[in-house]
């Protein structure tokens, strides 16, 4: 992983900003449900889920798919996580 939170991708694929979203409330929806809700609230074609667990989601956002710096993209993701459908989930501090 690079200092800006991005990671080198396999040859032929785009580099990605990697974020970990985790469950902060055991009564919140499980990861599989939350991943679908989360992706539905993001701009079209802006994200792909790398891995989904019951209490953690690894989210990769291809560089260039969303305008802005890594910090601006993180801020927008944090704003998406305030939606009531994602209650009980948060982004891991960088």
N, C-alpha and C positions, 0 to 999 in steps of 0.2 A: 504494500500500500504506500502511496506517495504522501507527502506531508499535507497536501490539501484534501485528503480523504479519498482521492481517486485511486484506482487500482489498474495496473496493466492487465489487459484482457488477452486471451489467446489470439494468435495470429489470425487475421481476417475478421476480427470483431472489434467493436468500438471500445475505447476505454470507458470506465464507468465510475461514477461517484457511488460509494457504498455506504449505506446507512443500516443501522440495526434498530428496529422498532421492537419494543418488548412490553409484555403485559405487566401492568403495575397493580392490577386489581384481579384477584382470583375469580371474581364473579363476572369479569368482562368476557365477551365472546372469545372463543378460541382462535388461534392463529389463522386457521384455514378460512374462517368466515371473515376475520378482520382483513386478511390480505385481499380478498375480493372487494370488500368495502373500500379499502385504502386505494386500490388501483382505480376503482370507479370514480373516486374523487380527484384523481390527478388528471392533468391535461392528457388528451389522447396521444398515444405513442411516446409517452415521456418516461415510462418506467417498465422494468421487468423485475419480477421477484426471483431472486437467486435461490432462496431456500425458505421454507415455511415450517415452523415447528408449532407446537401447541401454545407456547408462551413467547415465541420470538420469531421475527421475520427479518431476513436479510434482503434488503431492497437495493438493487442496482439501477441507477439512472444513467443511461448512456450520455457521455459528454456531448454537448451540441444538440441534444434532443430538446432541451429546455434552455431558454436564454438566461444568462446571468452567471455570476461567479459561484463557486461552490458554497460560499457563505449565504448568498441570496437564495440559492436552491434549498439549502437546509432550512432557512427561515420560512420559505413557502411550505416545505414539508411539515414543519412545526405548526404552521397555521392550519393545514389540512387536518392534523391530528386533534385540533380543537373541536372538530365536528362531533356532534352527539353520537353518531354511529360508531365512533372510535373511542368512546369513553373507556378509560381503564388501560389505555395504551399510550406509550411515550417513546420518544426517540432517545437512544443512548447518547449521553454526552460524548463529544469528540475529544 
